[in-house]
Each structure stands twice: as C-alpha cells, then as structure tokens.
C-alpha cells in the first residue's frame, strides 16, 4: 500500500503547536530547528515543500506573560507571535540556504473562487522559485465562521492547491492507534489503512489521545480531504528527526492513509473543500440512490428537510436519511424556495435542487 513519492513531486508538511511548544509554553528552539531541517532535507532531495505551521499563539504567550482565556486574547497573542514565529523560521531556513515566505489564509478567502485560484497560483509560483511557503490561518483577524479551526484541514486544502504528492501530518504520537495506548495495553499502531476504512471512524469515536489541538478527528478528516485529491497522508511523530524523509521514501513510519483511486476535478475539489457549507439538505433513500449509484442531479422531490438559511448558489451538505454525509454542492434555489419545493415534483427548472455539474458525491461511489 505504501509507496515512495516520485522525484520532483511537492510535499506539504504540517506541524502543530503541541510539537513546537511542548507543555503549552513558548516555542522550543530545538523543535523549530528540527522541523526546518526535515523540510530543508526534502528540498535537498528534489521535493519542493510547503510547511503548514501552527505556533503563532505559542510564540506570543511569553511576550504577553500569560495564556489568553478569550478569543480577542488569542487573536492578540497570534498578532504578537506570528512575526516572531516567522522570524524563527526565516533565520533557520536561511541557515539552510532557503528563503521562506508567509502565507495567511482563512475560509472566506478560499470560499471565493478567484481568490482560491490566486492562492493556488501563489503557492505554485513560490515552490517553482525555490521559496518555502509557511502557511497558517490568519488567527489575528479570523472569527469562528471564517476559520478552519485547526491547521490539519487547512493543510489538506494546501496540499490540493500545491499539487502535492503527499501530505505529512506531524504530531506528538507515533501515529493513529486502535485505542488509547495510555489506557489500553492492547492498543496497536494502525500502520496503513484505506481512507474509507471503518477503522478510521472507530479511531475518531474512541478519541485516543489529544494529538495536538486539532485532535484525532481533524487529522482523519484532513486525510480524507487529501484522499479526494488523490493525495496519500502519513501521520507521524514530530520528534523523530527523519520522520518526513522516511514517509516520503515509502518507509514504514506512522500511519499511512491511502488516497482515493482517482482525484476529483479541481472545481469539484473547490466545491467540496474550499467552500464552507451554509446549510444542509436531508434526502430520502431514493434520492440517495440516484446520487450515489446513478450519478444523477438532486431533485427537490427527494428532499425531506432543509436546514440553515442560504441563497441561490450557496454550498450545502447533502445528508442521507440516517444523517450520513453523502455529498456537497451548489444549490439552484434559496433555502426558502427549497423548503417550499421539498418533497414535491416541480416543473421549475425540472425541479433540480443541485445540478450534477455542481455536486460532489463524497460517499463510497462516484463523483
């Protein structure tokens, strides 16, 4: 299942605050240097690499004197710490003969199709010029609605934007376990797994350990997002100085999560992961079968419930009767109109709620 990455293919490496600032204090100089050395090593071996890095808040806490307790406090810490984090990275990469550049993103930036394309162009140009993109959420201004909330899922989006051949999520454990190894002596490291495997759902439900601020669920979600871009993910221990290189060369380290057999087209990836969902449609079994098995558009007659307030063209999630996420797409009508049309056969534009061209099926079958 594992495989080495082809020469020249880009890599995205993500590291969290728990690895850069063990114990919740300020940045650890040794940890920062180790991450830089790993990323620089990939560049040395012909893999242009972007680094998605947390740590701005951690870098700001020593300056403020205490850990914030509210959102404005965290935003201030991020504002103070972001420049200090970049200063560390700039100096360390400079020692390795590389130039780093800062890229700050939020959901609302990537939700705009043109800005999404601009971000892709910027990252691609930086990598082509031999520059190391250091990517983070714009935590100093982002409110909850504009944030990914963790850098794991942001890293998955960046992997797509950069055309990466692999995503490596560095954390504070050796990978994903079948149970919490601190409590269950029979817990085993999951060495390799398909992105659709139920074992991942069991890991999320069991929540074995914090795995940084993002948690187990966000790492599994990130891996599955990357999988739909055709990108494999490796979750490994940041403390191992050769973790990233071993992952890229196909060695058995951490947890390998295999990707989808075929990548979604770029526009459908943007719909699926660049656009925040503004609402939710629950559909009946017949409509679910039409979407997943027959590749049809979603008709209003198959909708049983409309949740949220949204306008025409908004991105919404589509759920099966049991609540399972089936798809995501751009609606042809507002939530008010869809609520009126739900469950009824309609001649209005053929009764289409989401056209197939604007629909991404995220269940087990098809696109």
C-alpha positions, 0 to 999 in steps of 0.5 A, a space after each residue: 500500500 505504501 509507496 515512495 513519492 516520485 522525484 520532483 513531486 511537492 510535499 506539504 508538511 504540517 506541524 502543530 503547536 503541541 510539537 513546537 511548544 511542548 507543555 503549552 509554553 513558548 516555542 522550543 528552539 530545538 523543535 523549530 530547528 528540527 522541523 526546518 531541517 526535515 523540510 530543508 532535507 526534502 528540498 535537498 532531495 528534489 521535493 519542493 515543500 510547503 510547511 503548514 505551521 501552527 505556533 503563532 499563539 505559542 510564540 506570543 504567550 511569553 511576550 504577553 506573560 500569560 495564556 489568553 482565556 478569550 478569543 480577542 486574547 488569542 487573536 492578540 497573542 497570534 498578532 504578537 507571535 506570528 512575526 516572531 514565529 516567522 522570524 524563527 523560521 526565516 533565520 533557520 531556513 536561511 541557515 539552510 540556504 532557503 528563503 521562506 515566505 508567509 502565507 495567511 489564509 482563512 475560509 472566506 478567502 478560499 470560499 471565493 473562487 478567484 481568490 482560491 485560484 490566486 492562492 493556488 497560483 501563489 503557492 505554485 509560483 513560490 515552490 517553482 522559485 525555490 521559496 518555502 511557503 509557511 502557511 497558517 490561518 490568519 488567527 489575528 483577524 479570523 472569527 469562528 465562521 471564517 476559520 478552519 479551526 485547526 491547521 490539519 484541514 487547512 493543510 489538506 486544502 494546501 496540499 490540493 492547491 500545491 499539487 502535492 504528492 503527499 501530505 505529512 501530518 506531524 504530531 506528538 504520537 507515533 501515529 493513529 492507534 486502535 485505542 488509547 495506548 495510555 489506557 489500553 495495553 492492547 492498543 496497536 499502531 494502525 500502520 496503513 489503512 484505506 481512507 474509507 476504512 471503518 477503522 478510521 471512524 472507530 479511531 475518531 469515536 474512541 478519541 485516543 489521545 489529544 494529538 495536538 489541538 486539532 485532535 484525532 478527528 481533524 487529522 482523519 478528516 484532513 486525510 480524507 480531504 487529501 484522499 479526494 485529491 488523490 493525495 496519500 497522508 502519513 501521520 507521524 511523530 514530530 520528534 523523530 528527526 527523519 520522520 518526513 524523509 522516511 514517509 516520503 521514501 515509502 518507509 514504514 513510519 506512522 500511519 499511512 492513509 491511502 488516497 482515493 483511486 482517482 482525484 476529483 476535478 479541481 472545481 469539484 475539489 473547490 466545491 467540496 473543500 474550499 467552500 464552507 457549507 451554509 446549510 444542509 439538505 436531508 434526502 430520502 433513500 431514493 434520492 440517495 440512490 440516484 446520487 450515489 449509484 446513478 450519478 444523477 442531479 438532486 431533485 427537490 422531490 427527494 428532499 425531506 428537510 432543509 436546514 440553515 438559511 442560504 441563497 441561490 448558489 450557496 454550498 450545502 451538505 447533502 445528508 442521507 436519511 440516517 444523517 450520513 454525509 453523502 455529498 456537497 454542492 451548489 444549490 439552484 434555489 434559496 433555502 426558502 424556495 427549497 423548503 417550499 419545493 421539498 418533497 414535491 415534483 416541480 416543473 421549475 427548472 425540472 425541479 433540480 435542487 443541485 445540478 450534477 455539474 455542481 455536486 460532489 458525491 463524497 460517499 463510497 461511489 462516484 463523483 
